């Protein structure tokens, strides 16, 4: 079984942002030098030895966890993330037919 790395999770979240037309980074710098949350961005959060997919939901940087609640093992998150992406792609195929 292949070991799941942070880089693999980051690549999946980048792909998820691409297929959902979401911002590619969680925050961007404004002209005044302050940081602004990019609403809709998916990114990986790491804590407690696990990982979680977060999606920014408001201008204050508040997030939701659309795939799993809390930080889980990387392997489990990777599998769920792949299934989530497959569902989005399948939905797009149905819409286009």
C-alpha positions as CSV (number, residue, x, y, z in Angstrom):
1,X,0.0,0.0,0.0
2,X,1.4,3.4,-1.0
3,X,2.1,5.9,1.8
4,X,-0.1,9.1,1.6
5,X,2.0,12.2,1.9
6,X,1.1,15.9,2.5
7,X,2.2,16.6,-1.1
8,X,-0.4,14.1,-2.4
9,X,-3.2,15.7,-0.3
10,X,-2.1,19.1,-1.4
11,X,-2.2,18.1,-5.1
12,X,-5.7,16.7,-4.7
13,X,-7.0,19.9,-3.0
14,X,-5.4,21.9,-5.8
15,X,-7.2,19.8,-8.4
16,X,-10.4,20.1,-6.5
17,X,-10.1,23.9,-6.6
18,X,-9.4,23.7,-10.3
19,X,-12.5,21.6,-11.2
20,X,-14.8,23.7,-9.0
21,X,-13.4,27.0,-10.3
22,X,-12.5,27.9,-6.7
23,X,-9.6,30.2,-5.7
24,X,-6.3,28.4,-5.7
25,X,-5.0,29.9,-2.5
26,X,-6.8,30.3,0.9
27,X,-5.7,33.9,1.3
28,X,-4.5,36.7,-0.9
29,X,-2.8,40.0,-0.2
30,X,-4.8,43.2,-0.8
31,X,-3.2,46.4,-2.2
32,X,-3.0,47.8,1.4
33,X,-0.9,44.8,2.4
34,X,-3.6,43.0,4.5
35,X,-4.7,39.4,3.9
36,X,-8.1,38.6,2.6
37,X,-9.8,35.2,2.7
38,X,-10.6,33.7,-0.7
39,X,-14.2,32.4,-0.3
40,X,-14.7,28.9,-1.8
41,X,-11.0,27.8,-1.5
42,X,-10.4,24.2,-0.5
43,X,-7.2,23.5,1.4
44,X,-5.8,20.9,3.8
45,X,-5.5,21.5,7.5
46,X,-3.1,19.4,9.6
47,X,-3.4,18.8,13.3
48,X,-3.3,16.0,15.9
49,X,-1.3,13.8,13.5
50,X,-4.1,13.8,10.9
51,X,-5.5,16.0,8.1
52,X,-8.8,17.6,7.2
53,X,-10.2,19.4,4.1
54,X,-11.4,22.9,4.9
55,X,-13.4,25.2,2.6
56,X,-13.4,28.9,3.3
57,X,-17.0,30.1,3.7
58,X,-16.8,33.8,4.6
59,X,-14.6,36.9,4.5
60,X,-13.4,36.3,8.0
61,X,-11.8,33.0,7.0
62,X,-14.4,30.8,8.6
63,X,-14.4,27.2,7.3
64,X,-16.5,24.2,6.8
65,X,-15.4,20.6,6.6
66,X,-17.3,19.2,3.6
67,X,-15.7,15.8,3.5
68,X,-15.1,14.6,7.1
69,X,-15.6,16.2,10.5
70,X,-12.3,16.7,12.2
71,X,-8.7,15.6,11.4
72,X,-8.5,12.0,10.3
73,X,-5.7,9.7,9.0
74,X,-4.2,10.8,5.8
75,X,-5.1,7.5,4.0
76,X,-8.7,7.9,5.0
77,X,-8.9,11.5,3.9
78,X,-7.2,10.8,0.6
79,X,-9.7,8.0,-0.2
80,X,-12.7,10.3,0.8
81,X,-11.2,13.2,-1.2
82,X,-10.9,11.0,-4.3
83,X,-14.5,9.9,-3.9
84,X,-15.6,13.6,-3.5
85,X,-13.8,14.6,-6.7
86,X,-15.2,11.6,-8.5
87,X,-18.7,12.7,-7.5
88,X,-18.2,16.2,-8.7
89,X,-16.8,15.0,-12.1
90,X,-19.6,12.5,-12.5
91,X,-22.2,15.2,-11.8
92,X,-20.6,17.4,-14.5
93,X,-20.8,14.5,-16.9
94,X,-24.5,14.1,-16.2
95,X,-25.1,17.8,-16.6
96,X,-23.3,17.8,-20.0
97,X,-25.3,14.9,-21.4
